[in-house]
Amino acid sequence: MDRAWLARMRWRRRGAWLWPAFAGAFIADAVIGHIWPPVGETQTLVGAALIGCFLNLIAVVLLRTPGAALIRRLRPDLPRVVARDYAGTIAISLITAGLLIVGLAHRSTIIANRRAMNDAIARAQAFIGDRAPAEFRRNIAHVDTFAIEPGRIYRTCVPGQATRRTYCVIVKTKMPFAQSVSFAGYEPNADFAAGAG
């Protein structure tokens, strides 16, 4: 009786990695998603943790039993409970690895979009500094840029000195410099974005 109990405890200890792995993946997914968001420009730590937790739960629910069956075909000596824990741990590890791969792949898009936005701001400031009325030219350092189409089309505004009016331009970064900027009215980007949403 003692020998069987010890054997079961040994198997439980060897197979009880699922929930410690889940806790570790929860933290790892939060950090990975925050540093290398899989979509968009940024992601909060809490948002990344929630996405990782949801994906890990789905993976455990959907992949643990079929994964355990596959593991038991390769290792018939493993008890079912241990095989399920191994399969769940593998599924969680694959989710974390997948989030890391997608985040790293998306990083190049984020960097390209930031470069395009910086280029759009430089083009807008050159245009506004050359063509805008004096009250706007004085505030050329205080630009507000809205990405209409990230990496391609931006709307940049400069506030006026005494009024709420702004002087705005549309910048198309894929066009030649001389043709890439056009006047876009006096509506602030906050109002424009609300109308665009």
The 8 nearest C-alpha neighbors of each residue, nearest first, counted from 0:
[[1, 3, 2, 4, 5, 6, 7, 8],
 [2, 0, 4, 3, 5, 6, 7, 8],
 [1, 3, 5, 0, 4, 6, 7, 8],
 [4, 2, 6, 0, 5, 1, 7, 8],
 [3, 5, 1, 7, 6, 2, 8, 0],
 [6, 4, 8, 2, 3, 7, 9, 1],
 [5, 7, 3, 9, 4, 8, 2, 10],
 [8, 6, 10, 4, 9, 5, 11, 3],
 [9, 7, 11, 5, 10, 6, 12, 4],
 [8, 10, 6, 12, 7, 11, 5, 13],
 [11, 9, 13, 7, 8, 12, 14, 6],
 [12, 10, 8, 14, 13, 9, 15, 7],
 [13, 11, 9, 15, 10, 14, 8, 16],
 [14, 12, 10, 11, 15, 9, 16, 81],
 [15, 13, 81, 11, 12, 16, 84, 10],
 [14, 16, 12, 11, 17, 13, 84, 81],
 [17, 15, 19, 14, 20, 18, 84, 88],
 [18, 16, 88, 20, 84, 19, 15, 87],
 [17, 19, 21, 20, 16, 22, 15, 88],
 [18, 20, 22, 21, 16, 17, 23, 15],
 [21, 19, 23, 17, 18, 22, 16, 24],
 [20, 22, 18, 24, 19, 23, 25, 17],
 [23, 21, 25, 19, 20, 24, 18, 26],
 [24, 22, 20, 26, 25, 21, 27, 19],
 [23, 25, 27, 21, 26, 22, 28, 20],
 [26, 24, 22, 28, 23, 27, 52, 48],
 [25, 27, 29, 24, 23, 28, 30, 22],
 [26, 28, 24, 30, 29, 25, 31, 23],
 [29, 27, 31, 51, 25, 30, 26, 24],
 [28, 30, 48, 47, 26, 32, 44, 27],
 [29, 31, 33, 27, 28, 32, 34, 26],
 [30, 32, 28, 34, 33, 29, 35, 27],
 [33, 31, 36, 47, 35, 29, 30, 34],
 [32, 34, 42, 30, 44, 31, 43, 36],
 [33, 35, 31, 32, 30, 36, 42, 41],
 [36, 34, 102, 32, 31, 33, 103, 37],
 [37, 35, 32, 102, 38, 33, 42, 41],
 [36, 38, 102, 101, 105, 35, 32, 98],
 [39, 37, 36, 40, 105, 102, 41, 42],
 [38, 40, 41, 36, 37, 42, 109, 105],
 [39, 41, 109, 38, 36, 42, 106, 112],
 [42, 40, 39, 36, 43, 33, 38, 35],
 [41, 43, 33, 36, 47, 46, 32, 44],
 [44, 42, 46, 45, 33, 47, 41, 32],
 [43, 45, 33, 47, 29, 46, 48, 30],
 [46, 44, 48, 43, 47, 49, 29, 42],
 [47, 45, 43, 49, 48, 44, 50, 42],
 [46, 48, 29, 32, 50, 44, 45, 49],
 [49, 47, 29, 45, 51, 46, 50, 28],
 [50, 48, 52, 46, 51, 47, 53, 45],
 [51, 49, 53, 47, 52, 48, 54, 46],
 [50, 52, 48, 54, 28, 49, 53, 55],
 [53, 51, 49, 55, 50, 54, 25, 48],
 [52, 54, 50, 56, 55, 51, 49, 57],
 [55, 53, 57, 51, 56, 52, 58, 50],
 [54, 56, 58, 52, 57, 91, 53, 51],
 [57, 55, 59, 53, 58, 54, 60, 52],
 [56, 58, 54, 60, 55, 59, 61, 53],
 [59, 57, 55, 61, 56, 62, 60, 90],
 [58, 60, 87, 56, 63, 57, 62, 61],
 [61, 59, 57, 58, 62, 56, 63, 64],
 [62, 60, 58, 59, 57, 63, 64, 65],
 [63, 61, 58, 59, 65, 66, 64, 60],
 [62, 64, 87, 86, 66, 59, 83, 65],
 [63, 65, 67, 66, 62, 83, 68, 61],
 [66, 64, 68, 67, 62, 63, 69, 61],
 [67, 65, 86, 69, 63, 64, 68, 62],
 [66, 68, 83, 82, 70, 64, 86, 69],
 [69, 67, 65, 71, 66, 70, 72, 64],
 [68, 70, 66, 72, 67, 71, 65, 73],
 [69, 71, 67, 73, 72, 68, 74, 66],
 [72, 70, 75, 74, 68, 73, 69, 67],
 [73, 71, 69, 70, 74, 75, 68, 67],
 [72, 74, 70, 71, 75, 69, 68, 76],
 [73, 75, 71, 76, 72, 70, 77, 69],
 [76, 74, 71, 77, 72, 73, 70, 78],
 [75, 77, 74, 78, 71, 73, 79, 72],
 [78, 76, 75, 74, 82, 71, 81, 79],
 [77, 79, 81, 80, 82, 76, 10, 75],
 [80, 78, 82, 81, 83, 77, 67, 71],
 [79, 81, 83, 82, 78, 84, 14, 11],
 [82, 80, 14, 84, 83, 78, 79, 85],
 [81, 83, 67, 85, 79, 84, 80, 86],
 [84, 82, 67, 86, 80, 81, 85, 63],
 [83, 85, 81, 87, 17, 86, 82, 14],
 [86, 84, 82, 88, 83, 87, 81, 89],
 [85, 87, 66, 83, 63, 89, 67, 88],
 [88, 86, 63, 90, 84, 59, 89, 85],
 [89, 87, 17, 85, 91, 86, 90, 84],
 [88, 90, 92, 86, 87, 91, 85, 93],
 [91, 89, 87, 93, 88, 92, 58, 86],
 [92, 90, 94, 88, 93, 55, 89, 87],
 [91, 93, 89, 95, 90, 94, 96, 88],
 [92, 94, 96, 90, 91, 95, 97, 89],
 [95, 93, 97, 91, 92, 96, 98, 90],
 [96, 94, 98, 92, 97, 93, 28, 99],
 [95, 97, 93, 99, 94, 98, 92, 100],
 [98, 96, 94, 100, 99, 95, 93, 101],
 [99, 97, 95, 101, 96, 100, 102, 94],
 [98, 100, 96, 102, 97, 101, 103, 31],
 [99, 101, 97, 103, 102, 98, 104, 96],
 [102, 100, 104, 98, 37, 103, 99, 105],
 [103, 101, 37, 35, 105, 99, 36, 104],
 [102, 104, 106, 100, 105, 101, 99, 35],
 [103, 105, 101, 102, 106, 100, 107, 108],
 [106, 104, 102, 108, 103, 107, 37, 101],
 [107, 105, 109, 103, 108, 104, 102, 110],
 [106, 108, 110, 109, 105, 111, 104, 103],
 [109, 107, 111, 105, 106, 110, 112, 104],
 [108, 110, 106, 112, 107, 111, 40, 113],
 [109, 111, 107, 113, 112, 108, 106, 114],
 [112, 110, 108, 114, 113, 109, 107, 115],
 [113, 111, 150, 115, 109, 114, 110, 149],
 [114, 112, 116, 110, 115, 111, 117, 109],
 [115, 113, 117, 111, 112, 116, 118, 110],
 [114, 116, 112, 118, 150, 113, 117, 119],
 [117, 115, 119, 113, 118, 114, 112, 120],
 [118, 116, 120, 114, 119, 115, 113, 121],
 [117, 119, 115, 121, 116, 120, 114, 122],
 [120, 118, 116, 122, 117, 121, 170, 123],
 [119, 121, 123, 117, 122, 118, 124, 116],
 [122, 120, 118, 124, 119, 123, 125, 117],
 [123, 121, 119, 125, 120, 124, 118, 126],
 [124, 122, 120, 126, 125, 121, 127, 119],
 [123, 125, 127, 121, 126, 122, 128, 120],
 [124, 126, 128, 122, 123, 127, 129, 121],
 [125, 127, 123, 129, 124, 128, 130, 122],
 [128, 126, 131, 124, 130, 129, 125, 123],
 [129, 127, 125, 136, 126, 124, 130, 131],
 [128, 130, 126, 127, 125, 131, 136, 124],
 [131, 129, 127, 128, 126, 132, 136, 125],
 [130, 132, 127, 136, 135, 128, 129, 133],
 [133, 131, 134, 135, 136, 130, 127, 166],
 [132, 134, 136, 135, 137, 131, 128, 130],
 [135, 133, 160, 159, 137, 132, 136, 138],
 [134, 136, 159, 137, 133, 138, 132, 157],
 [135, 137, 133, 139, 128, 138, 134, 131],
 [136, 138, 135, 134, 139, 133, 160, 140],
 [139, 137, 136, 135, 140, 141, 157, 158],
 [138, 140, 136, 141, 137, 157, 124, 142],
 [139, 141, 138, 142, 124, 157, 137, 136],
 [142, 140, 139, 138, 157, 143, 158, 156],
 [141, 143, 157, 156, 140, 144, 139, 155],
 [144, 142, 156, 155, 157, 141, 145, 188],
 [143, 145, 155, 154, 142, 156, 146, 153],
 [144, 146, 154, 153, 147, 155, 188, 143],
 [147, 145, 153, 149, 148, 152, 154, 144],
 [146, 148, 153, 152, 145, 149, 154, 151],
 [147, 149, 152, 146, 151, 150, 153, 145],
 [150, 148, 146, 151, 112, 147, 152, 153],
 [149, 151, 112, 115, 148, 152, 116, 111],
 [150, 152, 172, 149, 148, 171, 173, 153],
 [153, 151, 171, 148, 147, 170, 146, 172],
 [154, 152, 146, 170, 147, 145, 169, 155],
 [153, 155, 169, 145, 144, 168, 170, 146],
 [154, 156, 144, 168, 167, 143, 145, 153],
 [157, 155, 167, 143, 166, 142, 165, 144],
 [156, 158, 142, 166, 165, 139, 141, 135],
 [159, 157, 165, 135, 164, 138, 166, 156],
 [158, 160, 135, 165, 134, 162, 164, 161],
 [161, 159, 134, 162, 158, 135, 138, 137],
 [160, 162, 159, 163, 134, 164, 158, 135],
 [163, 161, 164, 159, 160, 158, 165, 134],
 [164, 162, 165, 159, 158, 161, 187, 160],
 [165, 163, 162, 185, 159, 158, 186, 166],
 [164, 166, 158, 185, 157, 159, 187, 156],
 [165, 167, 185, 157, 156, 184, 158, 135],
 [168, 166, 156, 183, 155, 184, 185, 165],
 [167, 169, 182, 183, 181, 155, 154, 170],
 [168, 170, 154, 181, 180, 153, 183, 182],
 [169, 171, 180, 153, 179, 152, 119, 172],
 [172, 170, 152, 179, 173, 151, 174, 180],
 [171, 173, 151, 174, 170, 119, 152, 179],
 [174, 172, 171, 151, 175, 179, 152, 150],
 [173, 175, 179, 172, 171, 176, 178, 177],
 [176, 174, 178, 177, 179, 173, 172, 171],
 [175, 177, 179, 178, 174, 122, 180, 172],
 [176, 178, 175, 179, 180, 174, 122, 126],
 [179, 177, 176, 175, 180, 174, 181, 171],
 [178, 180, 171, 174, 176, 170, 177, 175],
 [181, 179, 170, 169, 178, 168, 171, 123],
 [180, 182, 169, 168, 183, 170, 179, 178],
 [181, 183, 168, 184, 167, 169, 180, 166],
 [184, 182, 168, 167, 169, 181, 185, 166],
 [185, 183, 167, 186, 182, 166, 168, 165],
 [184, 186, 165, 166, 164, 167, 187, 183],
 [185, 187, 184, 165, 188, 190, 191, 164],
 [188, 186, 189, 190, 165, 191, 185, 156],
 [187, 189, 191, 190, 192, 145, 186, 156],
 [190, 188, 192, 187, 191, 193, 186, 145],
 [191, 189, 193, 188, 192, 187, 194, 186],
 [190, 192, 188, 194, 193, 189, 195, 187],
 [191, 193, 195, 189, 194, 190, 188, 196],
 [194, 192, 190, 196, 195, 191, 189, 188],
 [195, 193, 191, 192, 196, 190, 189, 188],
 [194, 196, 192, 193, 191, 190, 147, 189],
 [195, 193, 194, 192, 191, 190, 147, 189]]
